């Protein structure tokens, strides 16, 4: 006997505001995001895919490349970070890269199909003289025809405006985790410090890139809290990177029980539903996920990846591995829609040639 299958899962309902107090309430209360996590896996993915298709090309992924322009020596005590001076991880402190080195890296990224070039520096809060140097690097990246992004730590309003004047398109400043879990991860910068920097970035007219890290021992409720916090920024970020913890020996989080891969996919789906128009990016930890789980993440609404064989200090799938995966899935890439497909076809032709 054939059974009736509902057309879609029962939605999480939020009533229309009936008063000024209701109107000021969060768009996404933590309880509503937590309810998404509790849906049956298939129902959650189906709902996320519906939202994704309503706002994006379901078979397109944006490619970003990340370069460490100043590595190591960071005074922060983020428990996940190998660049902290508090931990012995073997990462050596380096000076800021010069414009020629950044130009070469940006050019290589563009030639491989990336459309956005992100620069990270291990500072707690850059000095004004540092910002002037980074502004020059932003201009170098823009000269290559790429979108530019920076992650440099906390910014003042003046520094944000300086970067905007240089042509910076995006600024990344992650919240890392939910407010209630934050003190377990970092003590040298407050949650409100992070929110203040995001406000400076937004007021300067720079697009916001803000996400977090999962797999740091947080509960599902805390993962829901992270997504709710980001989704309730006004407006929510244009880019939302979701990192799967890469455990580095010497950091306090080394040895943490890995997050279940399906829970990571649930996090991607919740982010997509809560922030329909954002680019949800698969960031650190893709090597640990493998191809099948990444494919589920794309189904759940991820539509951006960090592309290239290294992130700041940790590994990432190399160019050719990503070409094969995206090609096998029939996924095109940003404004270079045919590049990945053409490259994969050429590689297939080479393998078939006698």
Secondary structure, DSSP 8 states (H G I E B T S, - for coil): ------SS----------SHHHHTS-SS-HHHHHHHHHS-HHHHHHHHHHHHHHHS-TTB-EEEEEEEEE-S-B----TT-TTBTTS-SS--------HHHHHHHHHHHHHTT-SEEEEEE--SB--HHHHHHHHHHHHHHHHTT-EEEEE-SB--HHHHHHHHHHT--EEE---BS-HHHHTTT-SSS-HHHHHHHHHHHHHTT-EEE--EEE-SS--HHHHHHHHHHHHTSSS--SEEEEEE----TTSTTTT-----HHHHHHHHHHHHHHSTTSEEEE-TTHHHHHHHHHHHHHHTT--EEE-SSBSSSSB---HHHHHHHHHHHT-B-TT-TTHHHHHHHHHHHHHH--
